[in-house]
């Protein structure tokens, strides 16, 4: 049976198509025979981005990770610069930072002194931990061992005790100088808040560390001090947590030790890092009106000029610390006896004397609770002063808050002197 489609004669090639006329449309491609391989299209240029997604990503211009590698410096400086180039912008920033110079500039150094004595606290505390045993049976004996047997242990203990007192004194001076110069004003409100929290935590250091020698004075002073919150609502629960039970005991010593060497240092490190960061970013302020009145004598570089002067202050503070440690050593006393009666002359450390005297003055019915309420309200108002003093935020003098600060300072000084005078007579 013949096929319907006639075959071309063998050897006869199909006729070539005629060339297209100019500007004529190109002929459609010839269909491939069944089973024949499809002609491959010419490869197009590879796109810069993935064509499947249809998104074109522009090239990323990455900066040099170490822009200081070609800077001219000494061999030692270049070695450190190559490895710690990340902190070079920080050093450049510190070199550009300036501190105003005026007749009240010396108050700026007390904050640095507080930091210096805190560093001394950390170093001496870590060394004391090598010999101290926080148990009711061994605490007092370990202090005797440090004082009498460890080489220079007596000096180590005295330096630790005096640096704690000097640190709190420097922080009080720094706080009131900041207050009276109105350095808490906008935009430094949080700098003031963090500084106040640091002072409260430092007072907590003093309170928790007072019991660690486990001597008679520390034992009964802690007993009296932890009684105070009981008169407030929920105060009994707080006392139970602090003491680890209904009475001051070996469990209280363990609680105070853990607060003193673990919790409080951790909190201080966090708040201190925030405070120092804000000090560097926001800079140092001058008193209100000094710039307008032409009382600013000029500006000095923070690094290295101001830091060098700060270092001189640290050396003077260290000399004072050693002098006090050698010439006025703190006594160890006698070991605490929980069964003994409370001796006369029991009082807290000097930085709690003002509050202690107010509690003694409020010995009427409900007086202790009223004193606690006054402490709380006063502390909250003092904390929120930057947000309340709108005049200072507008670079205007605020005499009302200056008078308020003078009254607070007078309360602390007068009541502290009253306790000193009363207990000096008892001696």
C-alpha positions in Angstrom: 0.0 0.0 0.0 1.4 3.3 -1.0 2.0 6.1 1.5 -0.1 9.2 1.2 3.0 11.6 1.5 5.2 11.3 -1.5 9.0 11.0 -0.7 11.5 13.2 -2.5 13.8 11.6 -4.9 17.0 10.3 -3.5 19.9 12.7 -3.7 17.8 15.7 -4.3 18.2 18.3 -1.5 15.4 20.6 -0.6 15.5 24.0 -2.1 17.2 26.8 -0.1 14.9 29.6 1.1 15.3 32.9 -0.6 17.1 35.6 1.3 14.7 37.9 3.1 14.2 41.4 1.8 15.7 44.3 3.7 13.7 45.1 6.9 11.6 42.0 6.3 10.7 39.8 9.1 12.9 36.8 9.7 11.4 33.4 8.7 10.2 31.2 11.4 12.6 28.4 12.3 12.2 25.1 10.5 10.5 22.5 12.6 12.8 19.6 13.6 12.1 16.2 12.3 10.6 13.7 14.7 13.3 12.1 16.9 16.0 14.6 15.9 18.0 16.5 18.6 16.8 20.0 19.3 19.3 22.7 18.3 20.8 24.3 21.4 20.3 28.0 21.7 23.4 30.1 22.2 24.3 30.6 25.9 23.4 34.0 27.3 25.7 35.9 29.6 25.4 34.8 33.2 23.4 37.4 35.2 25.1 38.9 38.3 22.3 37.7 40.5 20.2 34.5 40.5 17.8 34.8 37.5 15.4 32.4 39.1 14.4 34.8 41.9 14.3 37.8 39.6 16.1 39.9 42.3 19.3 41.7 41.5 21.7 42.2 44.5 24.0 45.2 44.2 27.7 44.6 45.0 28.5 45.1 48.7 31.2 47.6 49.4 32.8 46.4 52.7 35.1 48.7 54.6 38.5 47.7 55.6 38.3 45.7 58.8 41.5 47.3 60.1 41.7 50.9 58.8 44.8 51.5 61.1 47.1 48.9 59.6 49.0 51.5 57.5 49.2 54.2 60.1 52.7 55.3 61.3 53.5 54.2 64.8 56.2 52.4 66.8 56.8 48.7 66.5 55.1 47.9 69.8 52.3 50.3 69.1 51.8 48.7 65.7 51.7 45.2 67.2 48.9 46.2 69.6 47.1 48.3 66.9 47.0 45.3 64.6 45.4 43.1 67.2 43.2 45.6 69.0 42.2 47.9 66.2 38.6 47.7 67.3 39.2 50.0 70.3 41.1 52.6 68.3 38.0 54.6 67.5 37.3 54.7 71.3 40.8 56.1 71.9 40.3 58.6 69.2 37.1 59.7 70.8 38.7 60.0 74.2 41.4 62.2 72.6 38.8 64.5 71.3 36.8 64.7 74.5 37.3 67.9 76.5 36.6 68.9 80.1 35.7 72.5 81.1 38.1 74.3 83.4 36.6 76.7 86.0 36.9 77.5 89.7 34.9 74.4 90.7 36.7 72.0 88.4 38.4 70.2 91.4 35.0 68.6 92.3 35.2 66.5 89.2 38.0 64.4 90.7 36.0 62.9 93.6 34.0 60.5 91.3 37.3 59.1 90.0 38.5 58.7 93.6 35.4 56.7 94.5 36.2 54.4 91.5 39.8 54.1 92.7 38.8 53.0 96.2 36.3 50.5 94.7 39.1 48.9 92.7 41.2 48.7 95.9 38.2 47.0 97.5 38.1 44.4 94.8 41.8 43.6 94.9 42.1 43.4 98.7 38.8 41.5 99.0 40.0 38.8 96.6 43.2 38.4 98.6 41.3 38.2 101.9 39.0 35.5 100.4 42.1 33.2 100.2 42.1 33.0 104.0 38.6 33.9 105.2 36.1 31.2 106.2 32.4 32.4 106.4 31.2 30.1 109.1 30.1 30.8 112.7 33.0 28.6 114.1 35.8 29.9 111.9 35.0 33.4 110.8 36.6 35.2 113.8 39.5 32.8 113.9 40.3 33.4 110.3 40.4 37.2 110.9 42.9 36.5 113.8 45.0 34.4 111.4 45.0 37.1 108.7 45.9 39.7 111.3 48.7 37.8 113.0 50.0 35.0 110.8 49.6 36.0 107.1 52.6 38.1 105.9 51.3 41.7 105.7 47.8 40.4 106.4 47.2 43.1 109.0 47.9 45.7 106.4 45.7 44.0 103.8 42.8 43.9 106.2 43.3 47.6 107.3 43.5 48.7 103.7 40.3 46.9 102.9 38.4 48.4 105.9 39.6 52.0 105.3 39.1 51.9 101.5 35.5 50.9 102.1 35.0 54.0 104.3 36.9 56.3 102.0 34.9 55.0 98.9 31.6 55.9 100.5 32.9 59.3 101.7 34.1 60.1 98.1 30.7 59.0 96.7 28.8 61.3 99.1 31.1 64.2 98.2 30.7 63.4 94.5 26.9 63.2 94.8 26.5 66.5 96.6 28.9 68.4 94.3 27.0 67.0 91.3 23.7 68.1 93.0 24.8 71.7 93.8 26.3 72.2 90.3 23.0 70.9 88.8 25.0 68.4 86.7 21.9 66.1 86.7 20.1 68.4 84.3 19.1 67.4 80.8 20.4 65.2 79.1 22.2 63.7 82.1 19.1 62.5 84.1 20.0 58.8 83.9 23.6 59.5 84.8 22.3 60.9 88.2 20.0 57.9 88.6 22.8 55.4 88.0 25.0 57.3 90.4 22.4 57.2 93.1 22.0 53.5 92.7 25.7 53.0 93.0 25.7 54.9 96.3 22.9 52.7 97.6 24.7 49.6 96.5 27.9 50.8 98.2 26.0 51.3 101.5 24.8 47.7 101.0 28.5 46.7 100.8 29.1 48.4 104.1 26.1 46.8 105.8 26.8 43.3 104.6 30.5 43.4 105.2 30.1 44.7 108.8 29.2 41.2 110.1 31.9 39.3 108.5 34.5 39.6 111.3 31.9 38.0 113.6 33.0 40.1 116.5 30.7 41.4 119.3 30.2 44.9 117.9 29.3 43.6 114.4 27.0 40.9 115.7 24.8 43.2 117.9 24.9 46.1 115.4 23.6 43.7 112.7 20.9 42.5 115.1 19.8 46.1 115.8 20.0 47.1 112.1 18.0 44.2 110.8 15.2 44.9 113.4 14.4 48.2 111.8 12.3 46.9 108.8 10.0 44.9 111.1 7.8 47.8 111.8 7.0 48.3 108.1 4.3 46.2 106.2 6.0 43.1 105.0 9.2 44.0 106.9 9.2 40.7 108.8 9.6 38.8 105.6 12.6 41.0 104.6 14.2 40.4 108.0 13.7 36.7 107.6 15.5 36.7 104.3 18.4 38.8 105.6 18.9 36.8 108.7 18.1 33.4 107.3 15.9 32.8 110.3 14.2 34.6 113.2 17.6 35.6 114.9 21.1 36.6 113.8 23.1 33.4 113.6 25.6 31.5 111.5 23.0 31.4 108.7 22.9 35.2 108.7 26.7 35.3 108.3 26.4 33.0 105.2 23.7 35.3 103.8 25.7 38.4 104.3 28.8 36.8 102.9 27.1 35.8 99.7 25.5 39.2 99.3 28.9 40.9 99.9 31.0 38.9 97.5 28.6 37.7 94.8 25.4 39.6 94.4 26.4 43.2 95.2 29.6 43.2 93.2 27.8 41.8 90.1 25.1 44.6 90.4 27.7 47.2 90.9 29.7 46.1 87.9 26.6 46.4 85.7 25.5 49.8 87.0 29.0 51.1 87.0 29.5 50.1 83.3 26.3 52.0 82.4 27.3 55.0 84.5 30.8 55.3 83.0 29.5 54.9 79.5 27.1 57.8 80.0 29.9 59.9 81.5 32.0 59.4 78.4 29.2 59.8 75.9 27.5 62.8 77.5 30.6 64.5 78.8 31.2 66.7 81.8 28.8 69.6 82.4 29.7 73.1 83.8 27.5 74.9 86.4 24.5 76.8 85.1 25.4 80.2 83.7 29.2 79.8 83.8 29.6 79.7 80.0 27.4 82.7 79.5 29.2 84.7 82.2 32.6 83.9 80.8 33.7 81.9 83.8 34.9 79.0 81.8 38.7 79.4 81.7 39.1 77.0 78.8 39.0 73.3 78.0 41.5 70.5 78.6 41.7 67.2 76.8 40.2 64.3 78.8 42.9 61.9 77.5 45.6 62.2 78.5 45.5 65.6 80.4 42.5 65.1 82.7 43.3 61.4 83.2 46.9 62.3 84.2 45.6 64.7 86.9 43.1 62.1 88.0 46.0 59.7 88.4 47.8 62.2 90.6 44.6 62.3 92.8 44.6 58.5 92.9 48.2 58.6 94.2 47.3 61.1 96.9 44.3 59.0 97.8 46.5 55.9 98.0 49.0 57.7 100.3 46.1 58.8 102.6 44.8 55.2 102.6 48.1 53.7 103.7 48.5 56.4 106.3 45.1 55.7 107.9 45.7 51.9 107.7 49.0 52.1 109.6 48.2 54.9 112.0 44.6 54.2 112.9 44.0 50.5 112.6 40.6 49.0 113.1 40.3 46.8 116.2 39.2 43.1 115.9 37.4 43.1 119.2 36.1 39.9 120.8 34.3 37.0 119.3 30.5 37.3 119.1 28.5 35.5 121.7 24.8 35.2 120.7 23.8 34.4 124.3 25.4 37.5 125.8 23.5 40.7 126.5 23.8 43.6 124.2 26.7 45.8 125.4 26.5 49.6 125.7 27.6 51.8 122.8 26.3 49.6 120.0 25.9 51.7 116.8 26.2 51.2 113.1 28.9 52.5 110.8 29.2 56.3 110.5 27.4 56.5 107.1 24.2 55.2 108.9 24.5 57.5 111.9 22.0 60.2 110.6 19.3 57.6 110.0 20.2 55.9 113.3 19.8 59.2 115.2 16.4 59.9 113.5 15.1 56.5 114.7 16.2 57.3 118.2 14.4 60.7 118.0 11.2 59.0 116.9 10.8 56.8 119.9 7.1 57.5 120.3 4.3 55.1 119.2 4.5 54.6 115.5 7.7 56.7 115.3 9.9 54.1 113.7 7.4 53.5 110.9 7.1 57.3 110.3 10.9 57.5 110.1 11.0 54.7 107.6 8.3 56.4 105.5 10.3 59.7 105.6 13.5 57.8 104.5 11.6 56.2 101.6 9.9 59.4 100.4 13.2 61.4 100.8 15.1 58.8 98.8 12.6 58.7 96.0 12.4 62.5 95.7 16.2 62.6 95.7 16.3 60.0 92.9 13.8 61.9 90.8 15.3 65.4 91.2 16.4 65.6 87.6 12.9 65.0 86.4 11.3 67.4 88.9 13.7 70.3 88.6 12.5 71.8 85.3 14.3 75.1 85.8 17.7 73.4 85.7 16.7 71.5 82.5 16.1 74.9 80.9 19.5 76.1 82.0 18.0 78.4 84.6 19.0 78.5 88.3 16.7 76.7 90.7 17.2 78.1 94.2 14.4 75.9 95.7 16.3 72.7 94.9 19.5 74.3 96.1 17.9 75.0 99.5 16.5 71.4 99.5 20.0 70.1 99.0 21.4 72.3 101.8 18.7 70.9 104.1 19.5 67.3 103.3 23.2 67.9 103.8 22.5 69.7 107.1 20.4 66.8 108.3 23.1 64.3 107.5 25.9 66.4 109.1 24.1 67.4 112.2 22.7 64.0 113.1 26.0 62.4 112.3 27.7 64.8 114.7 25.1 64.1 117.4 25.8 60.4 117.3 29.5 61.0 117.4 29.3 63.4 120.4 27.0 61.1 122.3 29.0 57.9 121.9 32.3 59.7 122.4 31.0 60.6 126.0 30.1 56.9 126.5 33.7 55.9 125.8 
